[in-house]
Amino acid sequence: MAIIAMVSAKASPGVTTTALACALSWQGRTVLVECDPAGGSVLSGYLSRLEIPPIGLLPLAAAALRDQLAETFAHQLIDLDAKDPGKRFVLPGINDSVQAGTIRPTWEPLTAFFGQLEHREPGYDVIADCGRLATSAPPWPLLFRADLLLLVVRAATLRTIAPAVGAAEMLRRELTQYGQGPGALALALIGDGPYSRRDIEQRLQLPTAIELPDDRRTAEVLSDGGGRLRGSERLLRAAASAEPAVRDAIARRRAHLAPKSSRGSSRA
């Protein structure tokens, strides 16, 4: 894989929780990158028990301006898993939305660098928590480059689904005009409600790549910290089971985008 970006239309449907659940449960090596222009929340939530120096996306953006990303990157990471060190990291986001303007000019080089991480030794996949689209400065270069762009939707009520209709239309339009087409766009559905998965897919005209239960106890630990995860929680099991489908979707997407000359011939 390479870059999996996650966004929501507005409100708080669980983008950070979904991204963190995937980062903690997938078998592959992952870096969770907090790209939300409104600010990151992992340090003040899931990792709030730790004393962490001021590292993360902001210093990395400064390094991008000096063309020193490769030298700086590893020093900005925090290991998410003490039981399996070196496999799952988080790159903390900005502390305040005021800092989003500082990051904005560096999204292009940052995105290019993140896209190269899967080819390093060892290689890492990037899970990018990009927050809400209803902000003044979404990280568009990252969204355009993503191998899979997940619109996170809580399936509880029409009120939680309706904002995603306009968001899906806007993303399709922007990806068609500035990205690599809308084929990377899919849904991450959370919980159950009066509308079936098929109903939501038809309404938003998008397939579902990830489907997670409304496991509130685990979600609270991931969001606010203060608890202990065993790895057997419903939310983490569902996130882990989604990894093969995500990898298959990315592989199909890349095969579709590959030049015809590189796909080979089906003739004997």
Protein Blocks (a to p, Z undefined) as FASTA:
>chain_A
ZZdcdddfbljeolmmmmmmmmmmpmbdcddddfbfnbpfklmmmmmmpccddedjklmm
mmmmnopmmmmmmmmpccfblklghkaccddddfbfklmmmmmmmmmmmmmmmmmmmmmc
cdddddddebjakbcbdcfklmmmpmbdcddddfkbmmlmmmmmmmmmmmmmmmmmmmno
jklgccddedjdfbdfklmmmmnopacfbdcdddfklmmmmmngoiacehlamklmmmmm
mmmmmmmmmmmmmmmmpcfklnopabZZ
